[in-house]
Amino acid sequence: MVSSVINLPVEKIIVDEPNRLKRDIAQDGVLLELKSNIQQYGVKVPLLVTEYDDGSYHLVDGYRRLQVAIALEYKEIICILTDRENVSEIALSINLHREDLSPIEVGNILMSIYTKNKLIDSSYKYFNLSKLVNKSKAYISQHVGYIEKLSPIIQQDILDNKRVVDKNSLTRIYKLDEKNQEIIYNQMISENLGREDVQKLINELSSDTNPKSDNSQKIPTKTDYFTFNTKVVEFKMLSNSLSDTDMDMFKSDLSNLLEKYNLNLEV
């Protein structure tokens, strides 16, 4: 909860990741532009800080503004003082909205918040996370999918090389096994392929690995279905029709809907 807006002496604000403040403003286009902006208009967006029991103030968000303020020899800077409850989630959710984050970084942030809350409350769902970070459940499912399903080699390459990769293509790629993921990804990067070309490669790969069939269709059996029972309806869904992550989201959405109308759900 936000408690107050205050002016704090710059030297009293502690940065828990001090290496962040060693960036060279003259060599950083973003910081150089920010410096020019602050010189002209001042600090318009307050820093977010939290106060510790020893009376020290720790930075939660705004290290770029703080760095520029130090370079401009500011004595004080405007801050929003927040309590320490859920401060890590606040910091993570703020970072989540940065435009320079890769899909893998976003996925790791979401996984970190989700895992922490899931340990505290086993009933914690993506629905709860979506409200906390102000993102849709589809957005969360997509980015968590990168962490859960995408080859670690691909994830590391995106992080190490700060690659700007089409998220739609990544979502299509992570549905493959790891070996084929890496084949398609490497070709996508080396040839700078768009999503349509990526999908074409995936289709070709699929046709190579799945030779002509006899056109016979497997008749689903009882064990192939998830069955959902409520007080007013029973319906079935093929167990392989959704990924595990999407199925969890579907169950959560269905539970919320039924709860709204005071119905029971049995899976």
HELIX and SHEET records of a PDB file:
HELIX    1   1 VAL A   10  LYS A   12  5                                   3    
HELIX    2   2 PRO A   18  LYS A   22  5                                   5    
HELIX    3   3 ILE A   25  GLN A   27  5                                   3    
HELIX    4   4 GLY A   29  TYR A   41  1                                  13    
HELIX    5   5 TYR A   63  ALA A   71  1                                   9    
HELIX    6   6 VAL A   87  LEU A   96  1                                  10    
HELIX    7   7 PRO A  103  ILE A  120  1                                  18    
HELIX    8   8 TYR A  126  VAL A  133  1                                   8    
HELIX    9   9 LYS A  137  LYS A  149  1                                  13    
HELIX   10  10 PRO A  152  ASP A  160  1                                   9    
HELIX   11  11 LYS A  167  ILE A  173  1                                   7    
HELIX   12  12 GLU A  178  GLU A  191  1                                  14    
HELIX   13  13 ARG A  195  THR A  209  1                                  15    
HELIX   14  14 LYS A  222  ASP A  224  5                                   3    
HELIX   15  15 ASP A  244  LYS A  260  1                                  17    
SHEET    1   A 5 VAL A   2  PRO A   9  0                                        
SHEET    2   A 5 GLU A  76  THR A  82 -1                                        
SHEET    3   A 5 LEU A  47  GLU A  51  1                                        
SHEET    4   A 5 TYR A  57  ASP A  61 -1                                        
SHEET    5   A 5 ILE A  13  ILE A  14  1                                        
SHEET    1   B 2 TYR A 225  ASN A 229  0                                        
SHEET    2   B 2 GLU A 234  LEU A 238 -1                                        
END                                                                             
